[in-house]
């Protein structure tokens, strides 16, 4: 019996929430639930490296070359919806959204469909490792996110764009 329940995604304004250990548990349970022999998974983003933020759990769904359509169809079959955004990722790099109920609480999930061993996949792995190893960087990233919310930027697309310079600057230094 599954310990999570998939439910419809609900687009919510960005907010600043403390990091919680439960984010790791939720990601692990989602990955168990969507496991597929032809796919690999990576929990990445702030919820994976102990940084406060929106509390959305980002998971890369990693497919083998030429299997993008199959990976996207698999997630759709499980109930994942097309990205809730005015500016979605391109069809060549889609994101699917869903929410899960875990221990009586609702969590939003973003599933990023990315080719395994691609440059983007490698950058996600590098960024996550760097952030886990660098307390100062985590603190700086958290503060930037707090400032974005303080400035009144709460629409998810705008929030993502506002925090992008930190990620790009960090990746260029790795």
C-alpha positions as CSV (number, residue, x, y, z in Angstrom):
1,X,0.0,0.0,0.0
2,X,1.3,3.4,-1.0
3,X,2.0,6.0,1.8
4,X,1.3,8.8,-0.6
5,X,-1.8,9.8,-2.6
6,X,-1.6,11.7,-5.9
7,X,-4.0,14.6,-6.0
8,X,-4.4,17.5,-8.5
9,X,-1.7,20.2,-8.5
10,X,-2.8,23.6,-7.2
11,X,-0.9,26.6,-8.5
12,X,-0.1,28.7,-5.5
13,X,1.9,32.0,-5.1
14,X,5.5,31.6,-4.2
15,X,6.3,32.0,-0.5
16,X,9.2,31.6,1.9
17,X,9.0,28.5,4.0
18,X,11.6,26.9,6.2
19,X,13.3,23.7,5.0
20,X,12.0,20.5,6.5
21,X,13.3,17.0,6.7
22,X,9.9,15.8,5.4
23,X,10.8,17.1,1.9
24,X,13.4,14.3,1.6
25,X,10.8,11.7,2.7
26,X,8.2,13.0,0.3
27,X,10.6,13.0,-2.6
28,X,11.7,9.4,-1.8
29,X,8.1,8.2,-1.6
30,X,7.2,9.9,-4.9
31,X,10.2,8.3,-6.6
32,X,9.2,4.9,-5.2
33,X,5.7,5.4,-6.5
34,X,6.7,6.4,-10.0
35,X,9.6,4.0,-10.3
36,X,10.0,2.6,-13.8
37,X,12.8,0.3,-15.1
38,X,13.6,2.6,-18.0
39,X,13.8,5.8,-16.0
40,X,16.1,7.2,-13.3
41,X,15.2,9.9,-10.8
42,X,17.0,12.8,-9.1
43,X,15.6,14.9,-6.3
44,X,17.2,18.3,-6.8
45,X,16.5,21.9,-6.0
46,X,16.2,23.6,-2.7
47,X,14.2,20.9,-1.0
48,X,17.0,18.4,-1.8
49,X,19.8,20.5,-0.3
50,X,18.2,22.0,2.8
51,X,17.4,25.5,1.6
52,X,14.2,27.3,2.6
53,X,11.9,28.5,-0.2
54,X,8.6,27.6,-1.8
55,X,8.6,24.1,-0.5
56,X,8.0,22.6,-3.9
57,X,9.7,19.3,-4.5
58,X,11.6,19.1,-7.8
59,X,12.4,15.7,-9.2
60,X,14.2,15.1,-12.5
61,X,12.7,12.2,-14.4
62,X,15.7,11.0,-16.4
63,X,15.1,9.2,-19.7
64,X,17.4,7.4,-22.2
65,X,18.1,9.2,-25.5
66,X,15.1,9.1,-27.8
67,X,12.6,8.2,-25.0
68,X,11.3,11.7,-24.2
69,X,7.7,11.1,-25.5
70,X,7.5,7.8,-23.7
71,X,8.7,9.3,-20.4
72,X,6.2,12.2,-20.7
73,X,3.3,9.8,-21.5
74,X,4.2,7.6,-18.5
75,X,3.9,10.6,-16.1
76,X,0.6,11.7,-17.8
77,X,-0.8,8.2,-17.3
78,X,0.1,8.5,-13.5
79,X,-1.9,11.7,-13.3
80,X,0.8,14.3,-13.8
81,X,-0.5,17.4,-15.6
82,X,1.3,19.7,-18.0
83,X,3.2,22.5,-16.3
84,X,1.1,25.2,-14.7
85,X,2.8,28.2,-16.0
86,X,2.3,31.2,-18.4
87,X,5.9,30.5,-19.6
88,X,6.3,26.7,-19.6
89,X,9.5,24.8,-20.4
90,X,9.7,23.9,-24.1
91,X,8.2,20.6,-25.4
92,X,11.8,19.3,-25.8
93,X,12.3,19.7,-22.0
94,X,8.8,19.5,-20.4
95,X,7.8,19.7,-16.8
96,X,4.8,17.8,-15.4
97,X,3.1,18.8,-12.1
98,X,1.2,16.9,-9.5
99,X,0.5,17.2,-5.8
100,X,0.7,14.5,-3.2
101,X,-0.8,13.9,0.2
102,X,1.7,12.6,2.7
103,X,1.1,12.2,6.4
104,X,-2.0,14.4,6.1
105,X,-0.2,17.3,4.4
106,X,-0.2,18.4,0.8
107,X,3.0,18.8,-1.2
108,X,3.5,20.2,-4.7
109,X,5.7,18.2,-7.1
110,X,7.4,19.4,-10.2
111,X,8.7,16.6,-12.4
112,X,11.3,17.8,-14.9
113,X,11.7,15.4,-17.8
114,X,15.4,15.5,-18.8
115,X,17.6,13.2,-20.8
116,X,19.9,11.2,-18.6
117,X,23.6,12.2,-18.7
118,X,22.7,15.4,-20.6
119,X,24.4,18.7,-19.8
120,X,21.4,19.8,-17.8
121,X,21.4,16.6,-15.8
122,X,25.1,16.9,-15.0
123,X,24.6,20.6,-13.9
124,X,21.8,19.5,-11.6
125,X,24.0,16.9,-9.9
126,X,26.9,19.4,-9.6
127,X,24.7,22.2,-8.2
128,X,23.1,19.9,-5.7
129,X,26.5,18.5,-4.5
130,X,27.9,22.1,-4.3
131,X,25.0,23.3,-2.2
132,X,25.0,20.3,0.1
133,X,28.8,20.9,0.7
134,X,28.6,24.7,1.1
135,X,26.7,26.2,4.1
136,X,27.6,29.7,3.0
137,X,26.1,29.2,-0.4
138,X,22.9,27.8,1.1
139,X,22.6,30.8,3.4
140,X,23.2,33.2,0.5
141,X,20.6,31.5,-1.7
142,X,18.1,31.4,1.2
143,X,18.6,35.1,1.8
144,X,18.1,35.9,-1.9
145,X,14.8,34.0,-1.9
146,X,13.7,35.8,1.2
147,X,14.4,39.1,-0.5
148,X,12.5,38.1,-3.6
149,X,9.4,37.4,-1.5
150,X,9.9,40.6,0.5
151,X,9.9,42.6,-2.7
152,X,6.4,41.2,-3.4
153,X,7.4,38.8,-6.2
154,X,5.1,35.9,-5.6
155,X,4.1,34.7,-9.1
156,X,6.0,31.4,-9.6
157,X,7.4,32.3,-13.0
158,X,8.6,35.7,-11.9
159,X,10.0,34.2,-8.7
160,X,12.0,31.6,-10.7
161,X,13.4,34.3,-13.0
162,X,14.4,36.5,-10.0
163,X,16.4,33.7,-8.4
164,X,18.0,32.5,-11.6
165,X,21.1,34.8,-11.4
166,X,22.3,33.0,-8.3
167,X,22.0,29.6,-9.9
168,X,23.7,30.7,-13.1
169,X,26.5,32.5,-11.3
170,X,27.0,29.4,-9.1
171,X,27.0,27.0,-12.0
172,X,29.4,29.1,-14.0
173,X,31.9,28.9,-11.1
174,X,31.7,25.1,-10.9
